[in-house]
C-alpha cells in the first residue's frame, strides 16, 4: 500500500472567499495582525500499488481529471 498526500491551492490572483471570511472572523474574535488566510484542500489517498512511480502517476491523473481545476488550482503530490 502507498499513501499520497495531495495539496490543492488556488492560483495567485484567484479570489479566496473562504480565506477572506475566515480572516474577518478571526479579527472579530480579537485576533489582531492577521495579514491573510488562504484555504487549502488536502487529500490523503491510499493506493493498493507497490510501485511508487506508478502510484504517483495514478494520483497525478486523479488530480488532472477530478481533484483540481487547472484554470484556478495548483496541486502538489507528496508520497508519504
Order of alpha helices (4+ residues) and beta strands (2+ residues): beta-alpha-beta-alpha-beta
